[in-house]
Amino acid sequence: MNGASVPASAIGLPTRGATITSTEYVPTATKTPKTHQGYCKVLGDIAPVDTHAPAIKFQLNLPAEWNGKSLMIGGGGYNGILAKTTDLLPAGPADKPDPIGLGYATYGSDSGHQLADDPNNPGKFALNTEALKNFSYEALKKTHDTAQQLIASHYGKPATRKYFAGGSTGGREALAVVQKWPQDFDGAIALYPAFAAASLDLQFGRITRALATPGAYPNLEKRAELYKAGIQACDALDGVKDGLISNQRQCNRIFDPATATVDGRPLRCEGGRDTGNQCLSDAQIRAMKVFASDIVFRPPVGSGEVRHAGFNTWGVDLGRPAGDSKLQATINYLNLGSIAPATPMPPNPAGSKSVPYHAGFWDQWVKYFVTQDPSYNSLSLDPTRPGKWRNRINELTRLQDINQTDLSAFANHGGKLLIAHGVADGLVPTRATEDFVRRVRATMGPQQTDAFLRYYEIPGYGHAASTVFNASWDSLTTLENWVEKGTPPGPQVVADTAGVPGRTRPLCEYPGWPKYAGSGDVNSAASFQCVKE
């Protein structure tokens, strides 16, 4: 297979064809979490039409014992690295084989640019129009068509079932293939999807500007106090004090950091001044209320979005002193970091010293997507009053916001869609996903929506990781049963691998949440009921 090619005519969007650059046999692995059979690892390039654009690099894994099915894996962030096609799915169960171990041919790409070319500027690729379109969604179709040609060639027959799974940017990509190429996939899993990506970037900008205000950034110690205050106020709202907030919507309604207490003392610093790490100043409270609130677009942006949701904030781990916990350090990096946004924006590599992830993302988007000026001060662009940049922002929202709510073509094809989102996500707002699902139901009707879509929320789970409730759910088996056996998802259970390892909760369909039944083991899903009150 090495050196083989796929002609441009076999790829549904314009390219100059695809070429395999290397092949390698990877032997069987039996150690959790990588439990798989031997497979052929195929690397290749999909050539751009614009010779100045980067190639789309892809990886395809062909198992020795194929189950006849394929699984495309989405990326994350600004992409630029190969999708993790040999790992468990996001929030997947570590006690089961990975998809290759189940016999799937898995594949994915870097979405058409290479982060290694400039690691400190992951958005730089957007200076090239073809690379920008590839990242937005076109690389998905190009990679799918290439991989399916190679799968059919290798095994002598096409895949009988084709699935997609991804989280964050990969969740957006899952929704993109469902919306734009509904005949290409039989099912998709979209976890914590950043579906309206450009509108979310504008929310990032609003939050970044609020946190960059002098004195407004709460450090890790202050955020730990805010988190503790939220837990103390809201933990019992689900019927049991167990360190896990399940009734987050009620917490959002009743909690006010300006009047809240922590360990019996006011969370607000005396007089509203910054008097130390055990309290929040008025400036810091204002910034966190911006984080918790929607950005409103007047007029609507080009994609039609009129607002983008704020974040669940109260009782949510937005970063705490990590000590020697690598997991907590990851959570800090994916949330509000450890240093305030500034001009010029510091590079944002994973590590102990990083600006809020939102700030680094916004800075790259303004510099390379919007203004195409690497020296532009991103803090000077007001996302609610963008002035001369409004037309460009509208253009980007039309390209990047994956917000089509009529999914009837996918549903009529027999496609099934599973969406799940952690209630404690500080990087992609859970409330935005709620809004998207409500809009799908309004467009298609409840009965038609229930025939192909399920949306679940996971208390305590953050963006891909959590020290409070680190979710593990066998979404792939649930999807297979629905698509292949016609068995709609029954009661689902999600397990915790970090906060209290082994504890379980019912995975409730939105707007449901797990309420303690009043008796029984607080670490068992059987002691909880999904309620919608």
C-alpha positions in Angstrom: 0.0 0.0 0.0 3.0 2.3 0.5 3.0 4.9 -2.3 -0.5 4.2 -3.3 -2.7 7.1 -4.2 -6.4 8.2 -4.3 -7.3 10.3 -7.3 -8.8 13.7 -6.9 -11.9 12.5 -8.8 -12.6 10.1 -5.9 -12.7 12.9 -3.3 -15.9 15.0 -3.0 -14.3 18.4 -2.6 -11.5 19.9 -4.7 -8.0 18.5 -4.0 -5.0 17.3 -6.1 -5.5 13.8 -4.8 -4.1 11.8 -1.8 -0.9 9.8 -1.5 0.2 7.3 1.2 3.6 8.4 2.6 4.3 5.4 5.0 2.9 2.2 6.3 3.8 0.3 9.5 2.5 -2.8 11.2 1.7 -2.2 14.9 1.6 -5.4 16.9 -1.1 -6.4 19.4 -1.2 -4.5 22.7 -3.0 -6.0 25.8 -2.2 -3.3 28.4 -5.1 -1.0 29.4 -6.0 1.5 28.2 -4.5 0.5 24.9 -6.0 -2.9 24.3 -6.0 -3.7 20.6 -5.2 -6.2 18.0 -2.4 -5.8 15.5 -3.1 -3.2 12.7 -1.5 -1.5 9.7 -0.8 2.2 10.4 -1.2 4.2 7.3 0.0 7.8 7.0 -0.7 10.0 4.0 -1.2 13.5 2.6 -4.1 15.0 0.8 -2.7 17.6 -1.6 -4.3 21.1 -1.6 -5.5 22.9 -4.7 -3.5 26.0 -3.6 0.1 25.0 -3.8 0.9 27.5 -1.0 -1.6 25.8 1.4 -0.5 23.0 3.7 -1.5 19.4 3.0 -4.1 17.6 5.0 -2.1 14.9 6.9 -4.2 11.8 7.8 -3.8 8.5 9.7 -5.7 5.3 8.9 -5.5 2.2 11.1 -6.5 -1.1 9.4 -6.9 -3.9 11.9 -6.0 -7.5 11.1 -9.4 -8.7 12.1 -11.8 -6.1 10.7 -15.4 -5.9 12.0 -16.5 -4.3 8.7 -17.0 -0.9 10.2 -15.1 2.4 10.2 -14.8 5.2 12.9 -13.6 8.7 12.1 -12.1 10.6 15.1 -12.3 14.3 15.5 -9.6 16.7 16.7 -9.4 19.4 19.3 -8.6 23.1 19.8 -7.1 24.6 16.6 -6.1 21.0 15.5 -2.8 20.9 13.7 -1.9 17.5 15.0 -3.2 14.1 13.9 -6.4 13.1 15.6 -5.9 10.4 18.3 -7.1 7.5 16.3 -5.6 4.8 18.4 -6.9 5.9 21.8 -10.2 5.3 23.6 -13.0 7.7 22.6 -13.3 10.8 24.8 -14.8 9.8 28.1 -14.6 6.2 26.9 -14.5 3.2 29.3 -10.9 2.2 30.1 -12.0 -1.4 31.0 -12.9 -2.2 27.4 -10.8 -2.5 24.3 -10.2 0.6 22.2 -12.0 0.9 18.9 -9.2 -0.9 17.0 -9.4 -3.7 19.6 -13.1 -3.9 18.7 -12.2 -4.3 15.0 -12.8 -0.8 13.7 -10.8 0.8 10.9 -10.1 4.2 12.5 -9.0 7.3 10.9 -8.6 11.1 11.3 -6.5 14.0 10.2 -4.8 17.2 11.4 -7.5 19.2 9.5 -5.1 20.6 7.0 -2.2 22.3 8.8 0.7 21.4 11.1 1.1 22.9 14.5 4.8 22.0 14.6 5.4 24.7 12.0 4.8 27.4 14.6 3.8 26.0 18.0 3.3 29.4 19.7 0.8 30.5 17.0 -1.6 27.6 16.5 -4.0 29.9 14.5 -1.5 31.1 12.0 -2.7 28.7 9.3 -5.9 30.8 8.9 -3.9 33.3 6.9 -4.4 30.8 4.0 -8.0 30.6 2.8 -7.9 26.9 1.8 -6.3 26.0 5.2 -9.0 28.0 7.0 -11.8 26.2 5.0 -10.2 22.9 5.7 -10.1 23.6 9.4 -13.7 24.8 9.4 -15.1 21.6 7.9 -13.8 20.8 4.4 -11.0 18.5 5.6 -13.6 16.3 7.1 -15.1 15.4 3.8 -11.7 15.1 2.1 -10.4 12.8 4.8 -13.5 10.7 4.9 -13.6 10.1 1.1 -9.8 9.3 1.0 -10.1 6.9 4.0 -13.1 5.1 2.6 -11.4 4.5 -0.7 -8.4 3.0 1.0 -10.5 0.9 3.3 -12.4 -0.6 0.4 -9.2 -1.2 -1.5 -7.4 -2.9 1.4 -10.3 -5.2 2.5 -11.9 -5.7 -0.9 -15.2 -4.2 0.2 -16.5 -1.0 1.6 -17.3 -0.4 5.3 -20.9 -1.6 6.2 -21.2 1.1 8.9 -19.5 4.4 9.3 -19.4 6.3 12.5 -17.8 9.6 13.8 -16.8 10.5 17.3 -15.2 13.6 18.8 -15.1 16.1 21.6 -14.8 19.9 21.7 -13.6 20.9 18.2 -14.1 17.2 17.5 -17.7 17.5 18.7 -18.2 20.4 16.4 -16.8 18.3 13.6 -19.2 15.5 14.5 -22.1 17.9 14.1 -20.5 19.2 10.9 -20.6 15.9 9.1 -24.1 15.2 10.3 -25.3 18.6 8.9 -23.2 18.8 5.7 -22.8 15.2 4.5 -25.7 13.3 6.1 -25.4 10.3 3.8 -21.7 9.7 4.8 -22.2 8.5 8.3 -24.6 6.1 10.1 -24.1 7.6 13.5 -22.1 10.2 15.4 -21.0 11.0 19.0 -20.5 14.7 19.8 -19.1 15.4 23.2 -18.9 18.9 24.7 -19.2 20.3 21.1 -17.9 23.8 20.3 -20.6 23.9 17.6 -20.8 27.7 17.1 -17.1 28.1 17.0 -16.8 31.7 15.8 -19.6 32.9 18.1 -17.8 31.1 21.0 -14.6 33.0 20.0 -16.5 36.2 20.4 -17.6 35.1 23.9 -14.0 34.3 24.6 -13.1 37.8 23.7 -15.7 39.4 26.0 -14.5 37.2 28.9 -10.8 37.9 28.1 -11.3 41.7 28.1 -13.2 41.4 31.5 -10.4 39.3 33.0 -7.7 41.7 31.7 -9.3 44.7 33.5 -6.9 45.8 36.3 -7.5 43.8 39.5 -10.2 41.6 37.9 -8.3 38.3 37.5 -8.9 35.9 40.4 -5.8 33.7 41.0 -6.0 30.0 41.7 -6.3 30.4 45.4 -9.3 32.8 45.0 -10.9 30.5 42.5 -10.6 27.6 45.0 -12.5 29.8 47.5 -15.2 30.5 44.9 -15.5 26.8 44.1 -15.8 25.9 47.8 -18.5 28.6 48.3 -20.5 27.1 45.4 -20.2 23.6 46.7 -21.3 24.7 50.2 -24.3 26.5 48.8 -25.4 24.0 46.2 -24.2 20.5 47.0 -27.4 19.6 48.8 -29.8 20.8 46.1 -29.8 17.3 44.6 -30.8 15.7 47.9 -27.4 14.6 49.2 -24.1 16.3 50.2 -21.5 14.3 48.3 -19.2 17.0 46.8 -21.1 16.9 43.5 -23.6 19.5 42.3 -26.3 17.8 40.1 -28.9 20.5 40.2 -26.7 23.1 38.5 -29.6 25.2 37.1 -31.0 25.8 40.6 -27.5 26.7 41.8 -27.2 29.2 38.9 -30.5 30.8 40.1 -29.7 31.1 43.8 -25.9 31.7 44.1 -24.5 35.2 44.1 -20.8 35.6 44.8 -21.4 39.1 46.2 -23.5 37.7 49.0 -22.3 34.1 49.3 -20.3 32.8 52.3 -17.5 30.3 52.5 -16.8 28.5 55.7 -19.2 30.9 57.4 -17.5 34.1 56.3 -18.3 36.4 53.3 -16.8 35.4 50.0 -16.7 39.1 49.1 -13.7 40.9 50.4 -14.4 43.5 53.0 -15.4 46.8 51.3 -15.0 45.1 47.9 -11.2 45.7 48.0 -8.7 42.9 47.2 -7.6 42.0 50.7 -6.2 38.5 50.1 -6.6 35.1 48.7 -9.5 34.1 50.9 -12.0 36.4 49.2 -12.9 38.0 45.9 -12.9 41.7 45.3 -15.7 43.6 43.6 -13.7 43.7 40.4 -13.1 39.9 40.4 -16.8 39.3 41.2 -17.8 41.4 38.2 -15.4 39.5 35.9 -16.8 36.2 37.1 -20.4 37.4 36.4 -19.3 38.2 32.9 -18.0 34.6 32.6 -21.4 33.4 33.8 -23.5 35.5 31.4 -24.4 35.4 27.7 -22.9 37.6 25.0 -25.7 39.2 23.0 -25.1 40.1 19.3 -26.8 43.2 18.1 -27.4 42.8 15.2 -27.1 39.0 14.9 -23.9 37.7 13.4 -23.7 36.4 9.9 -24.5 32.8 10.9 -27.8 34.0 12.5 -26.7 33.5 16.1 -28.2 36.2 18.3 -26.3 35.3 21.5 -23.8 32.8 22.8 -24.3 31.3 26.3 -22.3 32.0 29.3 -20.8 29.3 31.5 -22.0 27.4 34.5 -19.6 29.1 37.0 -20.8 28.6 40.6 -19.5 25.4 42.2 -17.5 24.7 39.0 -13.8 23.9 39.2 -12.3 26.7 37.0 -8.8 26.0 38.4 -7.3 25.4 41.9 -3.8 25.0 43.2 -2.7 21.7 41.7 0.1 20.5 44.0 1.5 17.4 42.3 -1.8 16.5 40.5 -1.2 16.4 36.8 -5.0 16.1 36.2 -5.7 19.3 38.2 -2.9 21.1 36.3 -4.6 20.1 33.0 -7.9 21.4 34.3 -6.2 24.7 35.3 -4.8 25.0 31.8 -8.1 24.3 30.1 -9.9 26.8 32.2 -8.7 30.2 33.6 -5.0 29.4 33.8 -2.7 31.0 36.3 -1.9 34.4 34.9 -4.0 37.3 33.7 -4.5 38.1 30.0 -2.2 40.9 28.9 -0.8 42.8 25.9 1.1 41.3 24.2 -0.7 38.0 25.0 1.8 35.5 26.5 2.2 32.2 24.6 -0.2 29.6 26.0 1.6 26.3 26.2 0.4 23.7 28.6 2.2 24.2 31.9 2.1 25.8 35.3 2.1 29.4 33.9 -0.6 30.0 31.3 -3.2 32.6 30.5 -6.9 31.5 30.4 -7.3 29.1 27.5 -10.1 31.4 26.3 -7.6 34.3 26.1 -5.0 32.5 24.1 -7.7 31.2 21.7 -9.2 34.7 21.3 -5.8 36.2 20.7 -5.0 33.8 17.9 -8.5 34.2 16.3 -8.2 38.0 16.2 -4.7 38.0 14.9 -5.0 35.3 12.2 -8.7 34.8 11.4 -10.1 38.3 11.8 -7.5 41.0 11.2 -4.8 38.8 9.6 -2.3 41.0 11.4 0.0 39.1 13.8 0.8 42.4 15.6 -2.8 43.3 16.3 -3.7 43.9 19.9 -6.6 41.4 20.5 -7.7 43.2 23.7 -8.5 46.3 21.7 -11.2 44.5 19.6 -14.6 44.7 21.4 -16.6 41.6 20.3 -19.9 43.4 20.9 -18.8 46.5 18.9 -16.3 45.2 16.3 -16.5 48.3 14.1 -14.7 47.8 10.8 -14.2 44.1 11.5 -17.9 43.3 11.6 -18.1 42.1 8.0 -15.1 39.8 8.4 -16.5 38.4 11.7 -19.8 37.8 10.0 -18.0 35.9 7.2 -16.2 33.8 9.8 -19.4 32.9 11.7 -21.0 31.7 8.4 -17.9 29.5 7.9 -17.3 28.3 11.5 -20.6 28.2 13.2 -22.1 24.7 12.7 -25.6 25.6 13.7 -28.0 24.1 11.2 -31.0 22.7 13.2 -32.9 20.8 10.5 -31.1 17.5 10.6 -33.9 15.6 8.8 -31.6 14.4 6.0 -29.4 12.6 8.5 -32.4 11.3 10.4 -34.1 10.1 7.3 -30.9 8.3 6.3 -31.3 6.3 9.5 -28.5 8.2 11.3 -28.4 8.4 15.1 -26.7 11.2 17.1 -25.5 11.0 20.7 -24.5 14.3 22.4 -23.1 14.6 25.9 -21.7 17.5 27.9 -20.3 18.0 31.3 -22.2 20.4 33.5 -18.9 21.8 34.9 -17.3 22.6 31.5 -15.4 25.9 31.7 -14.3 26.0 28.1 -17.3 25.2 26.0 -20.6 26.3 27.7 -23.0 23.5 28.6 -25.8 26.0 28.2 -24.8 26.5 24.5 -25.3 22.8 23.8 -28.6 23.0 25.6 -29.6 25.9 23.4 -28.6 23.9 20.2 -30.6 20.9 21.2 -33.7 23.0 22.1 -33.5 24.6 18.7 -33.3 21.2 16.9 -36.4 20.1 18.8 -38.2 23.3 17.9 -37.3 22.8 14.2 -37.9 19.1 13.9 -40.5 18.5 16.6 -40.0 16.4 19.8 -41.1 13.1 18.3 -38.9 13.3 15.3 -36.0 14.5 17.4 -36.3 11.6 19.9 -36.2 9.2 17.0 -32.6 9.9 16.2 -31.0 12.2 18.9 -30.2 11.9 22.6 -28.6 14.6 24.7 -27.1 13.8 28.2 -25.5 16.0 30.8 -22.9 14.8 33.3 -22.7 16.6 36.7 -19.2 17.6 37.9 -17.6 16.7 34.5 -15.5 19.5 33.0 -14.0 19.9 29.6 -12.6 16.5 28.8 -11.3 16.1 32.3 -12.3 16.6 36.0 -10.9 15.8 39.4 -14.5 16.0 40.7 -16.2 13.5 38.4 -14.1 12.3 35.5 -16.7 10.6 33.3 -16.5 7.2 31.7 -19.3 6.1 29.4 -19.6 3.4 26.7 -21.1 5.7 24.1 -19.9 3.6 21.2 -21.8 0.5 22.3 -24.9 2.6 22.9 -24.6 4.0 19.4 -24.0 0.6 17.8 -27.1 -0.9 19.5 -29.3 2.0 18.3 -28.0 2.0 14.7 -27.4 -1.7 14.1 -30.1 -3.4 16.3 -32.7 -0.7 16.3 -32.5 -0.5 20.1 -33.0 3.1 21.4 -30.8 4.0 24.4 -32.3 2.8 27.6 -31.2 4.1 31.0 -27.5 5.0 30.8 -24.9 4.9 33.6 -21.8 7.1 33.8 -18.8 6.2 36.1 -16.3 8.4 37.8 -12.6 7.6 37.4 -11.0 10.4 39.6 -13.2 12.2 42.2 -14.5 9.0 43.8 -13.2 6.3 41.5 -15.9 3.7 40.8 -18.9 5.8 41.8 -21.7 5.9 39.3 -24.6 8.2 38.4 -27.5 7.8 36.0 -26.8 9.6 32.8 -29.8 11.8 32.5 -31.3 13.2 29.3 -31.6 17.0 29.4 -33.3 18.7 31.1 -33.2 15.8 33.6 -30.6 15.6 36.4 -29.9 12.9 39.0 -31.6 13.4 42.3 -30.9 11.2 45.4 -33.8 8.9 46.2 -33.4 9.4 49.9 -31.7 6.2 50.8 -29.0 3.8 49.5 -25.4 4.1 48.6 -24.6 7.7 47.6 -21.9 6.3 45.2 -24.3 4.1 43.3 -26.4 5.2 40.3 -29.2 2.9 41.6 -29.7 5.4 44.5 -30.6 8.3 42.1 -33.5 9.1 39.8 -33.5 11.4 36.8 -35.9 14.2 37.5 -36.9 17.3 35.5 -38.1 19.6 38.4 
